[in-house]
Amino acid sequence: MDLGIKGRRAIVCASSKGLGRACAMALAAEGVDVTLTARGAEALAKTAAEIRKLYPGVTVTEVSGDITTPAGREAALKACPDPDILVNNAGGPPPGDFRNWTRDDWIKALDANMLTPIELIKATVDGMMARKFGRIVNITSAAVKAPIEVLGLSNGARAGLTGFVAGVARKTVINNVTINALLPGPFNTDRLRGAVAKAEAEKRGVSIDAMLAERAKLNPAGRFGEPEEFGLACAFLCGAKAGFITGQNILLDGGAFPGTL
C-alpha cells in the first residue's frame, strides 16, 4: 500500500532503538525524510546508517540529545523546523512504590512523558495546520487503559497526555492534522527486559529468559509483538488517507486487555 507520504518530513523521537526505531524505519520505507533523535550517539548513528543503506533516496538527519530537555527539543526542531509528521516517544520512568516517590520524581516523569510531547505539539501543530497536513503520533503505553501498579509514574503522566490530546485533536483535524496515540503492550524490545522484568525474575528465582517465555505464552497471541508490527501501524496513521482518524488510542497488545472497548 502506498501511504501517499513520500517526500514528507518527520521527526521521530527516541528512534535509535526499539519502537521508535521501528517507526522511523517504516516511515523511511514510505519515502519520508526522517530526523532521528536519541541520547545515545553510537546507537543513533548505527540506525541512521542502516536507514540510509536500505532507503538511499531518503534524507536522514541525526540529532543526538535528550528530547525531554529544552535543549534537546530545540536541536530537533532546528534540524527539522517544519515537520509534516511528529512521532513523540520517550523512555518511561522507573517502577516503584508511590510512597517513596518525591515531587521531583513526579516532575521528571511529567516532563518526559507528558510535557515534552505537549511542547513538541505546540511547536509544530500550527505550521501543520497552515500547510493543511500533519500527522502526530504519541507512543504511550497499554497502561493508559490498564494501569500497572508499579508503574504509577508512567500511568499518571501518560494518562495526562491522553487527556490533553483528547481535546486538541478535535480542533486540528479540520485542517487535516490528526493526533493519535499508539499504546504498546509487550513488544520484543530492550525495554521489555528492563527493570520490571529483572525485579520479577529475581523475586521468582528464575532467569529473565524463562520468565519472559512464560509471559509470552500467557498472551492471547502466544507471543510478544515485534517492533516492525508497531512501526507499520505508526506509518499507517501517518498516511495521507488516515485523515479521518484522530483523538484515538490504539492498543497493540495481542489481545491482552480483556475489555470490549
C-alpha positions in Angstrom: 0.0 0.0 0.0 1.3 3.4 -1.0 0.5 5.7 2.0 1.0 8.8 0.0 3.6 10.5 2.2 6.7 10.2 0.0 8.8 13.3 0.4 7.2 14.3 3.7 9.4 15.3 6.7 9.2 13.5 10.0 10.7 13.9 13.5 10.9 10.6 15.2 11.8 10.9 18.9 13.9 8.3 20.8 14.4 6.4 17.5 17.8 4.7 17.8 16.2 1.5 19.2 13.0 -0.3 19.9 9.6 1.0 18.9 10.9 4.5 17.9 13.4 2.9 15.6 10.7 0.7 14.0 8.6 3.8 13.4 11.5 5.6 11.7 12.2 2.5 9.5 8.6 2.2 8.4 8.3 5.9 7.6 11.6 5.8 5.6 10.3 2.8 3.7 7.4 5.1 2.5 9.9 7.7 1.3 9.7 10.0 4.3 12.7 12.1 5.2 13.4 11.4 8.8 15.1 13.3 11.6 16.1 10.9 14.3 16.7 11.8 18.0 18.2 9.8 20.8 20.5 10.2 23.7 23.0 7.5 22.6 25.0 8.8 19.7 26.5 5.5 18.8 23.2 3.6 18.5 21.7 6.6 16.7 24.5 6.6 14.1 24.0 2.9 13.6 20.3 3.2 13.0 20.8 6.2 10.7 23.4 4.3 8.6 21.1 1.3 8.3 18.2 3.5 7.0 20.5 5.2 4.5 21.6 1.9 3.2 18.1 0.4 2.9 16.5 3.6 1.5 19.1 5.6 -0.3 16.6 8.2 -1.6 15.6 9.2 1.9 17.3 12.1 3.8 18.3 11.0 7.3 19.3 13.6 9.9 20.7 12.6 13.3 20.2 14.7 16.4 22.0 13.4 19.5 20.5 14.7 22.7 17.8 14.3 25.3 14.4 15.2 23.8 12.9 15.6 27.3 15.1 18.7 27.8 14.5 22.2 26.2 18.0 21.9 24.6 17.1 18.5 23.1 13.8 19.8 21.7 15.4 22.9 20.3 18.1 20.9 18.5 15.5 18.6 16.9 13.3 21.5 15.8 16.3 23.3 14.4 17.2 20.2 12.3 13.6 19.9 11.1 11.7 23.1 11.7 8.6 22.3 9.7 7.8 18.6 10.1 4.8 17.1 8.5 4.9 14.1 10.9 5.8 14.0 14.5 6.3 10.8 16.5 6.5 11.5 20.2 8.4 8.9 22.2 10.5 8.8 25.4 11.5 6.2 27.8 9.2 5.7 30.8 10.1 6.4 34.4 11.3 3.6 36.7 8.9 1.3 38.6 8.4 1.6 42.4 6.1 2.3 45.3 4.2 5.6 45.2 5.0 6.1 48.9 8.7 6.5 48.0 8.2 9.0 45.1 9.1 12.6 45.7 7.8 15.7 44.0 11.0 15.7 41.9 10.2 12.1 40.7 6.8 13.2 39.6 8.0 16.3 37.8 10.7 14.3 36.0 8.0 11.8 34.8 5.7 14.6 33.7 8.5 16.3 31.9 9.4 13.2 29.9 6.0 11.6 29.2 3.5 14.4 29.2 5.1 17.9 28.9 7.7 17.0 26.3 5.1 15.7 23.8 2.9 18.8 24.5 5.8 21.1 23.9 6.6 19.5 20.6 3.0 19.5 19.5 2.8 23.2 20.4 5.9 23.9 18.4 4.8 22.1 15.3 1.0 21.9 15.1 0.3 25.5 13.8 2.6 25.0 10.9 1.0 21.7 10.0 -2.4 23.3 10.1 -1.3 26.2 7.9 0.1 23.6 5.3 -3.1 21.5 5.6 -1.3 18.3 6.5 0.0 16.9 9.7 0.2 13.6 11.5 1.2 13.4 15.2 1.5 10.0 16.8 2.2 9.7 20.5 3.8 6.4 21.7 2.3 6.0 25.2 1.5 2.6 26.8 -1.1 -0.1 27.3 -1.0 1.1 30.9 -3.2 4.0 29.8 -6.1 1.5 29.5 -5.0 -1.0 32.1 -2.7 0.7 34.7 0.3 -1.3 36.0 0.6 -0.8 39.8 4.4 -0.5 40.0 4.4 2.0 37.0 2.4 4.7 38.7 4.6 7.5 37.5 4.1 6.3 33.9 0.4 5.7 34.4 -0.1 9.2 35.6 2.0 11.1 33.1 0.8 9.2 30.1 -2.9 9.5 31.1 -2.4 13.2 31.5 -1.1 13.4 27.9 -4.0 11.3 26.7 -6.5 13.7 28.3 -4.8 16.7 26.8 -4.8 15.2 23.3 -8.4 14.3 23.5 -9.4 17.9 23.3 -6.7 19.3 20.9 -7.2 16.5 18.3 -10.8 17.6 17.7 -9.6 21.2 17.0 -6.8 20.4 14.5 -8.5 17.8 12.3 -10.4 20.4 10.4 -7.1 21.3 8.8 -6.1 17.7 8.1 -3.9 17.4 11.2 -4.5 14.3 13.2 -3.2 13.4 16.7 -3.4 9.8 17.8 -1.7 7.5 20.3 -0.3 4.0 19.9 -0.5 2.0 23.2 2.1 -0.8 23.1 1.7 -3.8 25.2 4.6 -6.3 25.5 6.9 -5.9 22.5 10.2 -7.6 21.9 12.5 -4.7 22.8 15.2 -3.9 25.3 12.7 -2.2 27.5 10.8 -5.5 27.9 13.9 -6.9 29.5 14.3 -3.8 31.8 13.9 -3.1 35.5 10.4 -4.5 35.9 11.3 -7.8 34.3 14.6 -8.1 36.2 12.8 -7.5 39.5 10.1 -10.1 38.8 12.7 -12.7 37.7 14.8 -12.1 40.8 11.7 -12.3 43.0 10.7 -15.6 41.5 14.3 -17.0 41.4 14.2 -17.7 37.6 16.1 -16.3 34.6 14.7 -13.4 32.7 14.5 -15.5 29.5 12.5 -18.2 31.3 10.2 -15.6 32.9 9.6 -13.8 29.6 8.9 -17.1 27.8 6.3 -17.8 30.3 4.7 -14.4 30.0 4.7 -14.7 26.2 2.7 -17.9 26.4 0.1 -16.2 28.6 -0.6 -13.6 26.0 -3.7 -14.5 23.8 -1.4 -14.2 20.8 1.0 -16.7 22.4 3.9 -14.3 21.8 5.2 -10.8 22.2 4.8 -8.2 19.5 7.6 -7.5 17.1 8.7 -3.8 16.7 8.2 -4.0 12.9 4.5 -4.6 13.5 4.3 -1.5 15.7 6.2 0.6 13.1 3.8 -0.3 10.3 0.8 0.7 12.5 2.5 4.1 13.1 3.2 4.6 9.4 -0.5 3.9 8.5 -1.6 6.5 11.0 0.8 8.9 9.3 -0.6 8.2 5.9 -2.4 10.6 3.6 -5.6 8.6 3.7 -5.7 8.4 7.6 -7.1 11.9 7.9 -10.4 10.7 9.4 -8.7 9.1 12.4 -8.0 11.5 15.2 -8.0 11.5 19.0 -7.8 7.8 19.2 -5.8 5.5 21.5 -5.0 2.3 19.5 -4.0 -0.6 21.7 -1.4 -3.1 20.3 -1.2 -5.9 22.9 -2.0 -9.2 21.3 -5.5 -9.2 22.9 -4.2 -9.0 26.5 -6.7 -6.3 27.5 -9.9 -8.2 28.4 -12.4 -5.4 27.8 -14.8 -4.8 24.9 -13.9 -1.1 24.4 
